[in-house]
Amino acid sequence: MIICEPATNPAGRSVIIKFISCSSTLLVGVLDRLAEYYGSSAPKAYRALRIDAPDSTPIAEQLDHSDQRLGFSLVGTLPNELDSGDVKLFVRPLDKKQ
């Protein structure tokens, strides 16, 4: 299961992945389908998938691999996203021209 919502800032034109519950063997394919769906939604013009993941979650470890098989890159830290102040922002561009 994956729960997504468009960013509240329309200028950002990104989709935020709020929740992921998926087998690690299926994760790459699931994220590829999600990127394909939002990347081809011309009226919506989404440019990126975002995941804000604390270091302590398994998804953060998978996203931070150097092989980039998931297509995400670490952009920065958002200290106000969680009380812990330990949240990494990962972004996967959907615009194939970039």
C-alpha positions as CSV (number, residue, x, y, z in Angstrom):
1,M,0.0,0.0,0.0
2,I,1.2,3.5,-0.9
3,I,-0.5,6.7,0.1
4,C,0.4,9.8,-1.9
5,E,-0.9,13.4,-2.1
6,P,0.0,16.3,-4.3
7,A,2.1,19.0,-2.6
8,T,0.1,21.8,-1.2
9,N,2.3,24.3,-3.0
10,P,1.2,24.0,-6.7
11,A,4.4,25.6,-7.9
12,G,6.4,22.7,-6.4
13,R,4.4,20.3,-8.7
14,S,5.4,17.3,-6.7
15,V,3.7,14.3,-5.2
16,I,4.5,13.4,-1.6
17,I,4.6,9.7,-0.6
18,K,3.1,9.8,2.8
19,F,3.1,6.1,3.6
20,I,4.6,2.9,2.1
21,S,3.8,-0.7,3.1
22,C,5.4,-2.9,0.5
23,S,7.7,-5.9,0.2
24,S,11.2,-4.8,-0.5
25,T,11.3,-7.0,-3.5
26,L,8.3,-5.2,-5.0
27,L,9.4,-1.7,-4.0
28,V,11.3,-0.8,-7.2
29,G,8.5,-1.9,-9.5
30,V,5.8,-0.1,-7.4
31,L,7.7,3.1,-7.4
32,D,8.4,2.8,-11.1
33,R,4.6,2.5,-11.8
34,L,3.9,5.4,-9.5
35,A,6.4,7.5,-11.3
36,E,5.0,6.4,-14.7
37,Y,1.5,7.4,-13.6
38,Y,2.3,10.8,-12.3
39,G,5.0,11.5,-14.9
40,S,2.5,10.9,-17.7
41,S,-0.3,13.0,-16.2
42,A,0.1,15.9,-18.5
43,P,-2.7,18.1,-17.0
44,K,-1.2,17.7,-13.6
45,A,2.4,18.4,-14.8
46,Y,4.0,16.6,-11.8
47,R,7.8,16.9,-11.8
48,A,8.9,14.9,-8.8
49,L,8.0,12.2,-6.2
50,R,9.1,13.2,-2.7
51,I,9.6,11.1,0.4
52,D,10.3,12.6,3.8
53,A,11.8,9.7,5.7
54,P,13.3,9.6,9.2
55,D,16.7,7.8,9.4
56,S,15.2,5.2,11.6
57,T,12.8,3.9,8.9
58,P,13.8,1.0,6.6
59,I,12.8,3.0,3.5
60,A,15.4,5.7,4.2
61,E,18.1,3.0,4.2
62,Q,16.9,1.7,0.8
63,L,16.6,5.1,-0.7
64,D,20.1,6.1,0.3
65,H,21.8,3.4,-1.7
66,S,24.6,4.5,-4.0
67,D,23.3,2.4,-6.9
68,Q,20.3,4.7,-7.3
69,R,18.1,1.8,-8.4
70,L,15.0,3.5,-6.9
71,G,15.8,6.8,-8.7
72,F,15.8,8.9,-5.6
73,S,18.5,11.3,-4.4
74,L,19.0,12.8,-1.0
75,V,18.2,16.6,-1.2
76,G,18.4,17.7,2.4
77,T,17.0,17.6,5.9
78,L,13.7,19.1,7.0
79,P,14.1,19.7,10.7
80,N,10.5,20.8,11.3
81,E,8.8,17.8,9.6
82,L,8.9,15.6,12.7
83,D,9.4,16.3,16.4
84,S,12.7,14.3,16.2
85,G,14.1,16.8,13.8
86,D,15.7,13.9,11.9
87,V,14.0,13.7,8.5
88,K,15.7,13.3,5.2
89,L,14.0,14.6,2.0
90,F,14.5,12.3,-1.0
91,V,13.4,13.3,-4.5
92,R,12.8,11.4,-7.7
93,P,12.5,13.6,-10.7
94,L,9.6,12.7,-13.1
95,D,10.6,15.0,-15.9
96,K,12.6,12.8,-18.3
97,K,14.2,15.9,-19.9
98,Q,16.2,16.6,-16.7
